[in-house]
Amino acid sequence: MKLKNHLKIALASSFGLAGAHTGFVYMADKLFKENFTLSEKQKQQALEATIPESLKPIYNAQFNELARWYNSADKESLILNSIDGLKLYGTLLKIKEGEPYLIMLHDYGQKGLSLLKQAYEFAQKNFNILLIDQRCHGLSQGEYISYGLKESIDLIQWIQYLCAHDKEAKICLYGVGMGGAAIAIALGNEISNNVGCAIIEGAYRDLKSLVESQMDQKNTPDVLNRIYLNQRLKKYLNMRIEDVDLSLTLSNNEIPICFVYSDSDEVVPLIDGKILYNANKGKKYFYPLKYAKHSYGAYEEDYFDILTSFIDSYL
């Protein structure tokens, strides 16, 4: 009789563990699909869909001028073959020969043209602009997003491409959100001496905290879900959540950085910017935005004057 009771308990525990395992697998699959891939619909969505409602009236008022400028600009479409066999697309806007370059990296779920306002404003100050569609975004190939890890290698290739065609190129790196993360990771590696400075706006401090924030919003257990999610990341991207740590990479950086962060950012908290600022080894400047939403600091007054002054100090 006792043996039967123990058997029932053992079977119940087994089914309970199996059910929990299935639940964690389901949640990890859901988190992976929602955060590390983009559907075709997301890739092709109109730029307007990513703009905060509060900024759409301003964007709409400027759109025609921006579009006319872009369509008439002297530009060249570029294709780069990544080291893992993807075709990556970019657009080089040739503003003025002999002037510095800005390599511009967009945020998660966007594309190069989402930085059209920034490209326009910096072009008025005679910067040449390289707009990039990061892997899995826009026209660029790719199934998976690595939150800056593989994107940083792509960026280094873009820098090498630019320097091969202009050995005297003076380069500033500019990135928002995930684009800023790719820059921070790239700066922790050996990078061309042609890069004189960088601007990082609204980049998260590490992927672990970003994922845990997602889990907190969904009221799911952090540790076990992270283990199951890491299994998927290892299988599809050969990486772990812990591999994306901007504080660690910036501790090796010696290139001047302007950190741009907002207390109104609903995606990446201001504290992330302060942590990265303190972790950075090289020269640094902290530019606190007043009202900007995540990755939309360009709509604040004096944004371009302040950043141009920073760039001019190092290029």
C-alpha atoms as one frame of an Amber mdcrd trajectory, in Angstrom:
protein
   0.000   0.000   0.000   2.847   2.371   0.939   4.649   1.508  -2.297   1.571
   2.463  -4.319   1.332   5.810  -2.508   5.002   6.557  -3.150   4.487   5.640
  -6.805   1.534   8.014  -7.072   3.578  10.836  -5.512   6.500  10.132  -7.813
   4.245  10.102 -10.877   2.551  13.346  -9.778   5.945  15.014  -9.286   7.108
  13.747 -12.653   4.061  15.166 -14.405   4.497  18.434 -12.487   8.122  18.780
 -13.588   7.191  17.856 -17.135   4.496  20.513 -17.115   6.900  23.124 -15.759
   9.490  22.149 -18.375   6.901  22.528 -21.132   5.917  25.921 -19.755   9.501
  27.187 -19.667  10.158  25.860 -23.170   7.034  27.627 -24.447   7.980  30.908
 -22.743  11.592  30.727 -23.969  10.406  30.056 -27.528   8.006  32.989 -27.277
  10.676  35.342 -25.898  13.142  34.252 -28.585  10.671  34.737 -31.423   9.411
  38.099 -30.134  12.830  39.587 -29.385  15.464  37.930 -31.566  13.617  37.710
 -34.893  11.576  40.072 -37.063   8.632  39.018 -39.179   8.526  40.085 -42.819
   5.724  42.459 -41.883   7.912  44.087 -39.234  10.820  44.398 -41.669   8.662
  46.111 -44.262   6.591  48.284 -41.948   6.307  51.959 -42.763   8.703  54.231
 -40.906   5.749  56.134 -39.452   4.743  53.041 -37.475   7.832  53.345 -35.263
   7.476  57.052 -34.465   5.943  58.024 -31.084   2.497  59.578 -31.453   3.652
  62.806 -29.811   6.272  63.314 -32.548   4.197  62.404 -35.588   2.901  65.965
 -36.210   6.485  67.268 -36.246   7.664  64.375 -38.414   4.811  64.838 -40.885
   5.549  68.579 -41.155   9.183  67.831 -42.022   8.686  64.741 -44.153   8.365
  66.347 -47.593  11.514  68.425 -47.132  13.472  65.408 -45.887  12.217  63.234
 -48.754  13.068  65.856 -51.400  16.537  66.284 -49.950  17.201  62.529 -49.831
  15.896  61.876 -53.345  18.053  64.624 -54.852  21.199  63.888 -52.792  24.350
  62.495 -54.387  24.302  58.968 -52.995  25.594  55.479 -53.643  23.969  52.168
 -52.709  26.466  49.794 -51.097  26.437  46.038 -50.485  28.717  44.370 -47.959
  29.208  40.642 -47.499  29.305  39.843 -43.779  31.769  37.289 -42.435  28.892
  34.837 -41.946  27.623  35.179 -45.522  24.878  37.809 -45.319  24.370  40.632
 -47.796  24.201  43.896 -45.850  22.965  47.111 -47.431  23.923  50.714 -46.851
  23.605  54.117 -48.500  26.510  56.550 -48.696  25.409  60.170 -48.932  28.252
  62.146 -50.511  27.870  65.627 -49.110  31.308  67.227 -49.383  34.621  65.676
 -50.369  37.295  65.830 -47.704  34.836  66.319 -44.851  34.304  63.787 -41.994
  31.955  60.800 -42.159  29.174  59.751 -39.829  28.395  56.025 -39.848  24.848
  55.850 -38.526  23.259  52.778 -36.904  19.514  52.583 -36.259  17.609  51.028
 -33.359  15.943  47.618 -33.056  13.072  47.103 -35.505  13.945  50.125 -37.644
  16.204  50.725 -40.672  18.743  53.175 -41.998  16.133  55.624 -43.245  14.688
  55.916 -39.737  17.686  58.226 -39.137  16.840  60.439 -42.104  16.253  63.516
 -39.932  19.657  63.071 -38.301  21.279  62.468 -41.682  19.720  65.653 -43.069
  20.734  67.839 -40.125  24.305  66.550 -40.026  24.548  66.902 -43.810  23.725
  70.597 -43.415  26.912  70.755 -41.353  28.858  69.123 -44.243  29.222  65.617
 -42.835  29.196  62.732 -45.287  26.720  60.073 -44.132  26.707  56.284 -44.274
  23.245  54.947 -43.407  23.235  51.223 -42.669  20.440  48.653 -42.617  21.619
  46.366 -39.830  21.325  42.590 -40.280  17.744  41.342 -40.239  16.501  44.914
 -40.828  15.504  46.855 -43.920  17.074  45.423 -47.074  19.821  43.539 -45.241
  19.688  39.769 -44.938  19.574  37.795 -41.708  17.136  35.751 -39.649  18.255
  36.667 -36.156  19.090  39.755 -34.102  21.986  39.582 -31.616  21.455  42.963
 -29.899  24.803  44.368 -30.963  27.096  41.336 -30.762  27.229  40.251 -34.413
  26.146  43.728 -35.501  29.383  45.103 -33.999  31.399  42.829 -36.309  29.336
  44.099 -39.264  30.107  47.661 -38.178  33.846  46.984 -38.103  33.534  45.655
 -41.660  31.691  48.820 -42.745  34.478  50.924 -41.224  37.082  48.856 -43.088
  35.077  49.258 -46.320  34.954  53.034 -45.937  38.647  53.318 -45.087  39.608
  51.129 -48.058  37.910  53.663 -50.357  39.119  56.746 -48.480  42.329  56.139
 -46.538  42.173  59.652 -45.049  38.591  59.268 -43.811  37.791  60.820 -40.449
  34.904  58.919 -38.900  32.385  59.451 -36.111  30.133  56.531 -35.150  26.527
  57.416 -34.301  24.009  54.895 -32.977  20.684  54.862 -31.174  19.388  51.996
 -29.015  20.645  48.726 -30.452  22.799  50.698 -32.898  24.522  52.335 -29.944
  25.058  48.911 -28.378  26.765  47.669 -31.558  29.081  50.680 -31.411  29.923
  50.124 -27.734  30.815  46.482 -28.399  32.877  47.383 -31.472  34.838  49.948
 -29.452  35.912  47.186 -27.070  37.768  45.541 -29.959  40.577  46.702 -32.194
  39.150  49.391 -34.422  40.524  51.627 -37.168  42.492  54.726 -36.177  40.255
  56.601 -38.614  37.492  56.505 -35.985  37.918  59.633 -33.885  34.804  59.614
 -31.700  31.366  58.097 -31.145  27.859  59.090 -30.085  25.771  56.519 -28.218
  22.130  57.361 -27.552  19.834  55.235 -25.395  21.838  51.989 -25.497  21.032
  49.394 -22.804  23.849  48.471 -20.408  23.575  44.732 -21.114  21.244  42.176
 -22.646  20.685  40.400 -19.328  18.986  43.430 -17.743  16.973  44.061 -20.914
  15.685  40.469 -21.019  14.939  40.480 -17.293  12.927  43.667 -17.759  10.856
  41.875 -20.430  10.351  38.925 -18.080   9.306  41.189 -15.200   6.642  42.761
 -17.399   5.300  39.290 -18.194   5.624  38.066 -14.561   7.789  35.105 -15.578
  10.658  33.537 -13.541  13.991  35.084 -14.533  16.592  32.401 -13.888  14.944
  29.364 -15.452  13.650  31.273 -18.471  17.128  32.704 -19.019  18.572  29.167
 -19.020  16.044  27.972 -21.599  16.443  31.160 -23.664  20.215  30.741 -23.654
  19.752  27.274 -25.136  18.004  28.818 -28.130  20.586  31.581 -28.459  23.382
  29.013 -28.431  21.625  26.927 -31.079  20.698  29.717 -33.498  23.243  32.494
 -32.832  26.087  30.759 -30.988  25.843  33.280 -28.149  24.532  33.730 -24.610
  22.592  36.568 -23.034  25.650  37.319 -20.899  27.810  37.926 -23.989  26.225
  41.349 -24.581  27.689  43.463 -21.776  28.495  47.031 -22.794  30.056  47.926
 -19.430  32.669  45.251 -20.010  33.527  46.273 -23.576  33.681  49.984 -22.772
  36.186  49.315 -19.993  38.675  48.707 -22.838  37.691  51.701 -24.964  39.902
  54.725 -25.495  37.868  56.524 -28.184  35.918  59.596 -26.934  32.188  58.985
 -26.511  29.225  61.287 -26.034  26.538  59.415 -24.064  23.037  60.712 -24.841
  20.264  59.621 -22.448  16.839  60.792 -21.344  14.961  60.486 -18.067  11.806
  60.196 -20.203  13.047  57.069 -22.002  10.468  54.337 -21.360  12.678  51.552
 -22.793  16.185  52.184 -21.437  16.445  53.963 -18.052  18.754  56.911 -17.474
  20.738  54.832 -14.975  21.940  52.602 -17.840  23.611  55.607 -19.434  25.274
  56.599 -16.164  26.554  53.040 -15.646  28.066  52.997 -19.142  29.511  56.475
 -18.689  31.262  55.388 -15.497  32.446  52.124 -17.063  33.985  53.828 -20.102
  37.768  54.035 -19.991  38.317  56.816 -22.501  37.329  60.484 -22.715  33.596
  60.991 -22.280  30.782  63.493 -22.180  27.257  62.988 -20.827  24.428  64.790
 -22.615  21.168  64.525 -20.610  18.074  64.962 -22.747  15.057  66.626 -21.176
  11.973  65.138 -22.809  13.027  62.700 -25.521  11.422  59.313 -25.991  13.633
  56.300 -26.679  15.959  56.901 -29.670  14.264  60.201 -30.610  16.615  62.737
 -29.041  17.009  64.374 -32.456  13.754  66.241 -31.864  15.142  68.175 -28.886
  16.362  71.736 -29.227  20.153  72.203 -29.500  20.651  68.452 -30.130  22.628
  68.893 -33.345  24.597  71.931 -32.177  25.757  70.091 -29.048  26.674  66.907
 -30.915  28.413  68.774 -33.739  30.495  70.647 -31.178  31.466  67.305 -29.620
  32.429  65.797 -32.987  34.430  68.887 -33.996  36.551  68.453 -30.862  37.895
  65.115 -32.070  37.734  65.037 -35.893
